[in-house]
Amino acid sequence: MPENGDRDWHMFSDENIALEREFKMNVLEWLNNGKPKLFKSPYEGNFIVRLLNNSLTPVKELGRMLHSFQSQAYEIAECTYENLVAYGFIKTGFPSDYVGLFKTYKLTDPSLFDSDGNVDIVEADNGGIVSFVIQDMWPGDIAYITFFDGTTEEIMIGITGSYTYVGDKKVSRIFIPQYQYEKIHRNIIGTINCYYYGARITAFDAI
């Protein structure tokens, strides 16, 4: 191999050793930082522990800056949801940044009807409906929207069978009474597309 090739090889090897040493020191700092650790036993399950008497041993067979380690683990709490929250393994609450989400309701869906046959859509738990679009309802149908301040407004579906709400106040409820269809023997039809702010969170966001 050419001389410069030998030099490049040694430089590459030296760089690996430096990186492995840096990684070793980071691991050692993590082992000794005194913070609780989650220990998984293949036979006994999970435990919340603290590590004491940590030591690193070089793996001589590899001839590199690679080590194995030994520690004494002392259980400090059971692995329960409450303890995972208390010791900081799981974050509580929702992210501060909310995103815009859409949700479509088919007004023929039986799950939307209350015991009297009214369509009753409540979105208070999602932070409120910012805007919505009603499509394909019967012209002249009546609906009621309730805002978070407790006020209610009556709306009428236009001749196109649609209605759009974009306002300054968030809507917590959309109510379509069934009684208006009884005399003319019609069913509630159409869809409502709602836009609201929500936080989409997964287990990977929380842990």
C-alpha positions as CSV (number, residue, x, y, z in Angstrom):
1,M,0.0,0.0,0.0
2,P,1.4,3.5,-0.8
3,E,2.8,5.5,2.0
4,N,0.0,8.1,2.0
5,G,-2.4,5.2,2.2
6,D,-0.7,4.1,5.4
7,R,-1.0,7.6,6.8
8,D,-4.7,7.8,5.9
9,W,-5.3,4.4,7.5
10,H,-3.6,5.5,10.8
11,M,-5.5,8.8,10.8
12,F,-8.8,6.9,10.4
13,S,-7.9,4.5,13.2
14,D,-6.9,7.4,15.5
15,E,-10.2,9.1,14.8
16,N,-12.1,6.0,15.7
17,I,-10.2,5.6,19.0
18,A,-11.0,9.3,19.8
19,L,-14.7,8.8,19.1
20,E,-14.8,5.6,21.1
21,R,-13.2,7.3,24.1
22,E,-15.7,10.2,23.9
23,F,-18.5,7.7,23.8
24,K,-17.0,5.8,26.8
25,M,-16.9,9.0,28.8
26,N,-20.5,9.9,27.9
27,V,-21.7,6.5,29.0
28,L,-19.7,6.7,32.2
29,E,-21.2,10.1,33.0
30,W,-24.7,8.7,32.3
31,L,-24.0,5.8,34.7
32,N,-22.9,8.0,37.5
33,N,-25.3,11.0,37.1
34,G,-27.4,9.6,40.0
35,K,-30.7,9.8,38.1
36,P,-33.2,7.0,38.2
37,K,-32.9,4.3,35.6
38,L,-35.5,1.9,34.1
39,F,-34.1,-1.6,34.5
40,K,-35.7,-4.4,32.4
41,S,-35.2,-7.9,33.8
42,P,-36.0,-10.8,31.4
43,Y,-37.4,-12.8,34.3
44,E,-38.8,-10.4,36.8
45,G,-40.1,-7.5,34.7
46,N,-39.3,-3.8,34.9
47,F,-38.0,-1.8,37.9
48,I,-37.0,1.8,38.7
49,V,-33.5,1.7,40.1
50,R,-30.5,3.8,41.0
51,L,-27.0,2.5,39.9
52,L,-24.1,2.4,42.4
53,N,-20.4,1.2,42.2
54,N,-20.2,1.5,38.4
55,S,-17.1,0.3,36.7
56,L,-15.8,-0.1,33.1
57,T,-13.6,-2.9,31.9
58,P,-11.8,-2.8,28.6
59,V,-12.5,-5.5,26.1
60,K,-8.9,-6.5,25.5
61,E,-9.7,-9.0,22.7
62,L,-10.8,-6.2,20.4
63,G,-7.8,-4.0,21.0
64,R,-9.9,-0.8,20.9
65,M,-11.5,1.7,23.3
66,L,-14.5,-0.5,23.9
67,H,-15.6,-1.5,27.4
68,S,-18.1,-3.6,29.3
69,F,-19.5,-2.2,32.5
70,Q,-20.8,-3.5,35.9
71,S,-23.2,-1.8,38.3
72,Q,-25.1,-2.5,41.4
73,A,-28.8,-1.7,40.8
74,Y,-31.0,-0.8,43.8
75,E,-34.7,-0.8,43.3
76,I,-36.3,2.5,44.5
77,A,-39.8,2.2,43.2
78,E,-42.2,-0.2,41.4
79,C,-42.7,0.3,37.7
80,T,-46.1,1.9,37.7
81,Y,-47.5,4.7,35.6
82,E,-47.7,7.0,38.6
83,N,-44.0,6.3,39.4
84,L,-42.9,6.7,35.8
85,V,-44.5,10.1,35.8
86,A,-43.1,11.0,39.3
87,Y,-39.5,10.1,38.3
88,G,-39.7,11.9,34.9
89,F,-39.8,8.9,32.6
90,I,-43.1,10.0,31.1
91,K,-44.0,13.6,30.4
92,T,-47.5,14.7,31.4
93,G,-49.7,17.3,29.7
94,F,-50.0,18.2,26.0
95,P,-47.5,19.8,23.7
96,S,-47.7,23.6,23.6
97,D,-48.0,23.7,19.8
98,Y,-51.4,22.7,18.6
99,V,-52.1,21.8,15.0
100,G,-55.1,22.2,12.8
101,L,-57.2,19.0,12.5
102,F,-60.2,18.1,10.4
103,K,-63.0,15.8,11.3
104,T,-66.0,14.8,9.2
105,Y,-69.4,13.8,10.6
106,K,-71.9,11.9,8.4
107,L,-75.3,13.0,9.7
108,T,-76.7,9.5,8.9
109,D,-74.3,8.0,11.5
110,P,-76.5,6.5,14.4
111,S,-73.8,7.3,16.9
112,L,-74.5,11.0,16.5
113,F,-78.1,10.7,17.6
114,D,-79.3,11.2,21.1
115,S,-82.2,9.3,22.7
116,D,-84.7,11.7,21.0
117,G,-83.3,11.3,17.5
118,N,-81.5,14.7,17.5
119,V,-78.0,15.1,16.0
120,D,-75.9,16.3,18.9
121,I,-72.2,16.9,18.1
122,V,-70.1,18.1,21.1
123,E,-66.4,19.0,20.5
124,A,-65.6,20.7,23.8
125,D,-62.9,18.2,24.6
126,N,-61.0,19.0,21.4
127,G,-60.6,22.7,22.2
128,G,-63.6,23.8,20.2
129,I,-64.6,24.0,16.6
130,V,-62.9,26.9,14.8
131,S,-64.9,26.6,11.6
132,F,-67.2,24.1,9.9
133,V,-68.9,23.5,6.6
134,I,-72.3,21.7,6.3
135,Q,-73.0,20.1,3.0
136,D,-76.0,18.2,1.4
137,M,-78.6,18.9,4.0
138,W,-82.1,19.8,3.1
139,P,-82.6,23.5,2.2
140,G,-84.4,25.3,5.0
141,D,-83.3,22.9,7.8
142,I,-82.5,24.5,11.1
143,A,-79.5,23.8,13.3
144,Y,-78.2,25.4,16.5
145,I,-74.6,26.1,17.4
146,T,-73.4,26.8,20.9
147,F,-70.3,28.7,21.7
148,F,-67.9,28.4,24.6
149,D,-69.3,31.5,26.2
150,G,-72.7,29.6,26.5
151,T,-74.6,31.6,23.9
152,T,-76.5,29.8,21.2
153,E,-77.2,30.8,17.6
154,E,-79.8,29.5,15.2
155,I,-78.7,28.9,11.6
156,M,-80.7,28.0,8.5
157,I,-79.4,25.9,5.6
158,G,-79.5,27.8,2.3
159,I,-81.0,26.7,-1.0
160,T,-77.7,25.0,-2.0
161,G,-78.0,22.7,1.0
162,S,-74.8,24.0,2.5
163,Y,-73.7,26.4,5.3
164,T,-70.3,27.7,6.3
165,Y,-69.3,29.1,9.7
166,V,-66.1,31.0,10.1
167,G,-66.2,33.3,13.2
168,D,-64.2,34.7,16.1
169,K,-65.8,32.4,18.7
170,K,-65.2,28.7,18.9
171,V,-68.1,26.3,18.7
172,S,-68.6,23.7,21.4
173,R,-71.8,22.1,20.1
174,I,-73.8,21.6,16.9
175,F,-77.4,20.5,17.5
176,I,-79.9,19.5,14.7
177,P,-83.4,18.9,16.1
178,Q,-85.2,15.9,14.8
179,Y,-88.7,17.3,15.3
180,Q,-88.5,19.5,12.1
181,Y,-88.6,16.3,10.0
182,E,-91.5,14.6,11.6
183,K,-94.4,16.2,9.6
184,I,-92.7,15.9,6.3
185,H,-91.4,12.4,6.9
186,R,-87.7,13.1,6.0
187,N,-84.5,11.9,7.6
188,I,-81.5,14.0,8.5
189,I,-78.9,13.9,5.7
190,G,-75.6,15.6,4.9
191,T,-72.2,15.9,6.3
192,I,-70.4,18.4,8.6
193,N,-66.7,19.0,8.1
194,C,-65.2,20.5,11.2
195,Y,-61.9,22.3,11.7
196,Y,-60.4,22.6,15.1
197,Y,-57.1,22.9,16.9
198,G,-55.8,19.7,18.6
199,A,-52.7,18.0,19.8
200,R,-51.7,14.8,18.1
201,I,-49.7,12.9,20.6
202,T,-48.3,9.4,20.6
203,A,-46.5,7.1,23.1
204,F,-43.2,8.2,21.5
205,D,-44.0,11.8,22.2
206,A,-44.7,11.1,25.9
207,I,-41.8,8.9,26.9
